[in-house]
Amino acid sequence: MPAAPALLSSVDEVLARRAVRAVYQPIVDLDTGVVVAHEALARGPEGSALEAPDALFAAARAEGRVADLDRLCRQAAVDGARAAGLGPDTTLFVNVEPSSLLAASDADGGVRLVELEDAGLRVLVEVTERALTADPGPLLATIARARAAGLSIAVDDFGAEDAALALLPFIAPDVIKLDLSLIQDRPSADVARWVSAALAEAERSGATILAEGIETPAHLARARALGARLGQGWHLGRPGPLPLAAERPRPPSTWQPSATPPHAGPDSPHRLVTARRPARTSTKPMLIALSHHLEARAGALSGPGVVMSAFQHVRNLTPDTRRRYAELVGRCAFVAAFGEDLTSSPVPGLRTAPLAAGDPLLGEWSVVVVGPHEAAALVAQDLGDAGPEDERRFTYAVTHDRALVVAAAHALIARL
């Protein structure tokens, strides 16, 4: 069959013949040595130029077929797990390509992961922070829908991109997968920065830390030292077929994904915060000073941060405000602005969202800052005063409660 690989040299042919298979790498509880999960890894036609997943997805991007290929890979992962009799005592990790989510977004900004939601398996979906920075609204809607369907969430490659440090609380993963560089590289201040952020998030939410790339006993020792509960890598098991149910040992399950999802709350930061914190009344100059203070804190965060601000109307993005936000774009991982008639970005790199008529955010003035270890929010409601600008009054609240700040940020980021 020497001609077969050449025949399946295009993604269109691979898709037409459904010539994708899954191999599975074990994930081990480092405390007990028990295999508690398997990660499904896609493979193209054996012996062809598209067998390796990197080559397969690169070709799919070139041909505009990533969403179709990703869907086929998810189905292959589920089919293989069912055929092997994978039971509810073992979790199946399945990767989801970010661009696939965005391509399949529906009118509500989300997409059903049908292959996974209806699989009858304990499934954990792996996403990357790239999806959140690309188009956060659809991703967060998809994550919420996936959780409602009983799926769990992992953030993959934590340690590869700086944006992940700030964006981690928005995904609120059940599992944080430490990038193999954190396990295999020498200890450094940069490694400590990532590990500290992962441990902090795990302590806050109950997320589990998983170490990738464990290929030697030294890597295993490092993973334990960094606080990993789970591990995967060639030292623990190579990718291959799933053993059939009758051939798999069935020790007691020692782990299952469990974390606290972010608080959904009302769709208005002001309503959300003032439901739990007292509101005060102030004129505009004090709120300007508080806004500038939070923006300055964002620029001085100990790691990459997220800044989101609601300005009511595009006219409130004055030249001075644009200058400040241009500086924030250069220092922070993600900066966004919301306002009426804000149809294009007045600052390169600033994410923007226009507010529709009737949106409660039209009457609010908010500045929300989230970093790896810091969080603060100013939320204000316009009381509708006429007269001099400096005499306009607002009810407002300031909070540094991280969970409340992240919830307020969710109310904003969902509009992007």
N, C-alpha and C positions, 0 to 999 in steps of 0.2 A: 504493500500500500504506500509506495513512496510519493505518489501524487497527492495524497490526502492533505498533508499540511499546506501545500501550495493552494489547493482548492479552497481552504478555509483561511485565506490570508487577508480577508477583509472583515470588518465588523458586521457588515450587512449579511455576509454568509454565516458568520457565527450566530447571529440572532435568528436567521431563517432556520437554521438547523438546531437551534437551542444547544449549541456545542459548548456549553459552560458547565463546569462541575465544581463542587466544593470539596476542599480538604479541611480538616479540623485539627486545631492545635489545643492540647489540654491546658487548662488553667488550674493551678494547684493552690490549695490552702497551705500557706507556708508554716502554719502552726502544727498541722497534722500530716502533711504530705498527701492528703486526699484530693483527687481530681473533683472539683466542684462545678466546673464549667468547661465549655469548649468554644473557641472562636472559629467561626466559619470563614475560610479564606478562598477567594475565587481563583480559578484556573481556567485558562482558555484551552483550545484544542491541543492535546498532548503531542509534543514533537513539532509544533508549528511556531512561527515567529510571534504568535499572539498567546502563547501559553502563559507567560509571566503576567501577573496582574498589572504591573506598571505599563508594559507594552500594550496590553489589551485596552486599558482605559485611555492611554494616550491616543491610540487609534480611534477610539470612540469619540474623544473630544474633537479630533480632526474631522470626523465624519458627522458630527452633530448628533450622536446617538447615545450619549452618556446616560440619559434617563432610562432609555430602553434597556441598555446593558445592565444598569444597576438593578432594575426590577427583575431581570432574568437571574442575576447573581443572588438576589434575596430569595427567589423561588427555589433555586438550586440548593441553597443552604437549608431551607426548610424541608425540601424533599429528601435530602440526604439524611437529615436528623430523624425524620419520620421513618425512613426505611430501616435505620439502625435501631429503631425503638427507643430513641432518647426519651426519658421520662421526666416528670415534673420535679424530680429530685436533682436535676442537673440543668444549669442555665446555658442557653445558647447565645453567644455574643455574635451579632450581625452588624457589619459595617453598612452605613448609608452614605452615599456620595452627596455632599451638600448641593451641588448643582442639580442633582436629580430631584431633591425636595423642592427647589425653587421652580424647576420646569413643570412640576406636577401640581403646583399650588392651585387651590380652587378659589372660588369667589370669597370664601371666608378667610383666606390667607393661610390655609393649612392643607395637608394632604393625608389621606388615609394610607397607612402602610399595610395594605390589604394582606399581602403575603405573610406578614408577621402578626398582625392583629388576629387573624383567623387561623393561626397555625396550630393552636391547641398545645403549645409548648411554653415553657418559661423563657421568654425572649428578652434580651437586653440589647438596645440599639446604641451603636457607637456613632457619635457625631464629633466634629471638630469645631474649634472656635472660628474657623474660616467661614462656616455657614452663617454664624451670627453677624460677623462683620459684613458679609456680602448682602444679606437681606434679613434682618433680625425678626421682623414681624412674622413672616411665614414660618421660620424655624421655631419660634416660641409657640406659635399656634399648633404646629405639628407635635412638638414635645408635649404640650398639654393634652392633645388628643391621644397621643401614644400612651401617656400615663393613665388616662381615663379608660383605655382599652386593656390595661393591665401590663403594659410593657414597662421596662426599666430603661434608664439612660446612663450611658458612660460618655465622658469626654476623653477623646483619644489624643495621643501625642502631647500630653501636658509637659511642657518644657521645651517645645520646639519653636513656639511663636510667643513673643512678648504679650500679644493681645490676650492670650489665654489667662494671664494673671488677673486681669481686670474683669474679663467676661465670665469667669467661672461661676459666680453666684447667679447669673442670669439663666444658665443652664441647670443649675442645682442638681448635679449628677448624682446617681446612686454609686457610681464607680469613677474614680480618677485614675487614668492610666498614665503612669509616669513614663515619659519618653525614654528609650533605651540609652540616650546620651547621659541621663542622670545616673544610670546604674553603671555604665561602662567608663565614663570619664573620671578623671581624678577629682577628689573633693575640691571645691572652690567656693568663692562668695556667690557666684551665679547659681551653682547647684543648691547652695543653702537657701537662696532666695526662693527658688521654685519649691523646694521641699517644705520650707516654712509655710508658704501659701497653701500647699496641699494639705498639710497637717491642720492648719487653722480652719480650712473649709470642712475637713473631715470632722473636726471637733464640734463645729457649729451645727452641721447638718446630719451627721451620722454616715456620711459617704465612706466607702471602702477605698483604700489605696491599693492599686495593682501595679507591680513593677514589670515592665516589658524588657526583653533583651537579656534574660538571665541565661548565660551560655557557659559559665564556669562556677565552681564553688565560691570563688571570690565575689562574683556577681551576686550570688545568693546571699552571702553574708552582708554585702552592701545593701541589698533590698531590705533585709531584716532591719539593718541599722537605720534605714530611712523611714521606717514605720509602715512598710508594705505588709498587708495581710495576705494578699494574693500575688501570684507570680506566674509568668509564662516565659518560655525561651527554650532553646535546644537542650539546655542542661536538664530541663524538667520534662520535655517531650517535644518531638518534632511534628510538623503538620503531616497528616495522613488520613486514611479512612477512619470513620468512627467504628469502634468495636461494636459488634452486635450486642443487643441487650443481654442475651444469654451468656456472653463472654465477659461482660463488664462486672467487676466486683461491685457490690452495693453496700459500702459502709454507710453509717449514719451521715446524713447531710450536715455539714458543719457551717455552711455559709449560704446566705441568699441575699440578693440586693435589697437594700433598705436605706432610704434617705428621706429627709423632710423636704417636699416640694416647696417652692416659693409661694408665699401668700398671694392669692389672686387679688382679693380686695376690690373696692370700687374702681371705676375707670378714671378717677380724678385724684391726682396727688394731694390736693388740698383737702378733699373730703376724707381721703384715706388717713392722712396724718392727723387731722384735727379730730377724727373720731377717737383717737387714743392719746392726744396731747392737747393741752389747753391752747386756745387761740387768743392772740392779742391784737390790738388795733394800733396802726402806726401810719404816718404819712410816708410819701414816696422817698424822700431823702434817706431815711433810715434803712429802707429796703434796698436802696442802691448800694449803701455801704455794706450791708450784709451780703448782697450778691457778689460784690467785689472781693469780700473776704473769702467766700467759698471758692470763687474762681482762683484766687491766689493760692489757696490750700491745694486745689487740684493740680496746679502747676508745680507744687512742691511735694507731691506724694512720694512715698518711698518706693513705689513701683508704678508700672503703667496704669493709668486710671481711665475711668469713663466719666464724662461730663455731659449732662443733658439739661437743656434750659427751654422753658416755655416763655415766649416774649409777647404773647397776645397778638401782636401785629408786626409785620415786617418793618414798619417805620421805626419800631423800637430798637432795631439793629442799627444803631448810629455808627458813624465812622469810628468812634472810640471803642464801641462794643466790638465791631468787626476786627479791630486791631488786637484786642484782648483775646478774641476767640481764634484768631490766626496763630497767636502764640500758644494757645492751648492745644490746637491741632498738632503743632510741632512737638509737644511734650506728652500728650496723652494717647492712649490706644484707640479711643473712640470718642468723638465729640459730635453732638447732635443739637439742632435747634428746631423749635416748633413755633408756628405763628400763622395768622391769617395772611394770605397772599404771598407766603414764603414758598414760591413755586420753583425757585432755583437757588443754588448755593451762592451767597455773596462772598464766601471765603473758600478758597481751594481746600479740599479735604474735609470740610464741614458737612455732615449729613443733615438734611433738612426734610421737613414734612409740613405741607400746608394743612391748616385746620379747616374743616368743613363747617358750614353754617350749622349752628346748634350744638357744636362740640363744647362740652363744659370747660374745656381747656382755654377757650377764647376769653373767659373771664378770670384766668389765673396767671400768676407769675411764679414760676418755679425754677430753682437751680438745684440739681441733684448731682452729687459727686460720690463715686464709688471707686475705691482702690482695693488692693489686696488685703490691707489691714485697717483701712480708714473708710468712713462713710459719713456723709452729712447731707442734709436737705433743707432748703428754704422753700416753703409753699405759702403762697399768698392769694387772697381772693379780692378782686377789685370791688369796692363798695359803690362804684358808679357816680362818684362826686363830679360835679361840674366846677368850673372855676380854674384858678391857677394850678399849673401842673404840680408844683411842689406841695400843694395842700391836698392833693388827692389822697384818700385814705384806703387802706387795705386791712383785712384781717389776715393774720399770718401766724405761722409756727415754724420753729427750727427744731430739728431732731438729729441726734447722732446715734440713734438706735439702728444698728446695721440692718436688722431684719425689716424694720419699717422703711428705711431708706431704699433698700433693694425692692421692696414692694412698690414704693412710689416710682422707682425707676422703671419697673415692669409696666406700670400704667402709661409711661411715656413711650418706651421702646416698642410697645405693641403697635404704635401708630406709624412706625417706619415701614 
